[in-house]
Amino acid sequence: MLGLIPLLFGNLGTPELIIIVVVVLLLFGGKKIPELMRGIGKGVRSFKEGMNDITDEINRPADETTDDKSNKENKK
């Protein structure tokens, strides 16, 4: 499946991108595109925040166990 992705997107040249932009303009119009881009930006931001939260949760228990070991050593 991962080998298929470069085949799908690797051969896009300037003419193909221009056609895609024209089709998007025809479908959504000039006024609707900024709203769509704003929505996509919010979605990407939300995804990144979620990924950061998950990374923090994964790393937090490792930090807590390190703190517990150092507290035990300080008490001795």
C-alpha positions as a Python dict, from the first residue, in 0.01 Angstrom:
ca = {
    (1, 'M'): (0, 0, 0),
    (2, 'L'): (280, 245, 86),
    (3, 'G'): (446, 176, -248),
    (4, 'L'): (130, 293, -425),
    (5, 'I'): (137, 647, -280),
    (6, 'P'): (440, 772, -480),
    (7, 'L'): (281, 631, -796),
    (8, 'L'): (-38, 826, -736),
    (9, 'F'): (119, 1162, -652),
    (10, 'G'): (469, 1138, -798),
    (11, 'N'): (367, 1210, -1156),
    (12, 'L'): (176, 1533, -1099),
    (13, 'G'): (318, 1809, -1313),
    (14, 'T'): (229, 2172, -1362),
    (15, 'P'): (-50, 2109, -1617),
    (16, 'E'): (-219, 1856, -1388),
    (17, 'L'): (-202, 2091, -1089),
    (18, 'I'): (-351, 2375, -1297),
    (19, 'I'): (-639, 2150, -1402),
    (20, 'I'): (-701, 2051, -1040),
    (21, 'V'): (-705, 2417, -929),
    (22, 'V'): (-947, 2511, -1209),
    (23, 'V'): (-1181, 2223, -1120),
    (24, 'V'): (-1175, 2323, -752),
    (25, 'L'): (-1252, 2684, -846),
    (26, 'L'): (-1542, 2573, -1065),
    (27, 'L'): (-1685, 2343, -799),
    (28, 'F'): (-1655, 2568, -496),
    (29, 'G'): (-1620, 2921, -627),
    (30, 'G'): (-1379, 3192, -519),
    (31, 'K'): (-1565, 3285, -201),
    (32, 'K'): (-1590, 2934, -63),
    (33, 'I'): (-1223, 2835, -100),
    (34, 'P'): (-1090, 3052, 189),
    (35, 'E'): (-1352, 2896, 417),
    (36, 'L'): (-1245, 2549, 307),
    (37, 'M'): (-878, 2629, 366),
    (38, 'R'): (-961, 2773, 709),
    (39, 'G'): (-1144, 2452, 798),
    (40, 'I'): (-855, 2238, 677),
    (41, 'G'): (-612, 2450, 882),
    (42, 'K'): (-823, 2405, 1196),
    (43, 'G'): (-836, 2031, 1133),
    (44, 'V'): (-459, 2006, 1091),
    (45, 'R'): (-403, 2216, 1406),
    (46, 'S'): (-640, 1994, 1604),
    (47, 'F'): (-463, 1683, 1475),
    (48, 'K'): (-121, 1819, 1576),
    (49, 'E'): (-250, 1910, 1924),
    (50, 'G'): (-390, 1560, 1963),
    (51, 'M'): (-60, 1407, 1858),
    (52, 'N'): (127, 1627, 2107),
    (53, 'D'): (-115, 1528, 2384),
    (54, 'I'): (-61, 1160, 2310),
    (55, 'T'): (317, 1207, 2305),
    (56, 'D'): (299, 1389, 2639),
    (57, 'E'): (91, 1108, 2789),
    (58, 'I'): (337, 847, 2667),
    (59, 'N'): (638, 1037, 2804),
    (60, 'R'): (477, 1142, 3133),
    (61, 'P'): (480, 799, 3305),
    (62, 'A'): (848, 759, 3214),
    (63, 'D'): (924, 1093, 3379),
    (64, 'E'): (722, 1003, 3688),
    (65, 'T'): (911, 676, 3739),
    (66, 'T'): (1240, 861, 3708),
    (67, 'D'): (1123, 1114, 3968),
    (68, 'D'): (1015, 831, 4202),
    (69, 'K'): (1362, 670, 4182),
    (70, 'S'): (1538, 998, 4256),
    (71, 'N'): (1303, 1066, 4553),
    (72, 'K'): (1383, 722, 4701),
    (73, 'E'): (1757, 783, 4665),
    (74, 'N'): (1728, 1125, 4832),
    (75, 'K'): (1542, 975, 5129),
    (76, 'K'): (1820, 721, 5197),
}
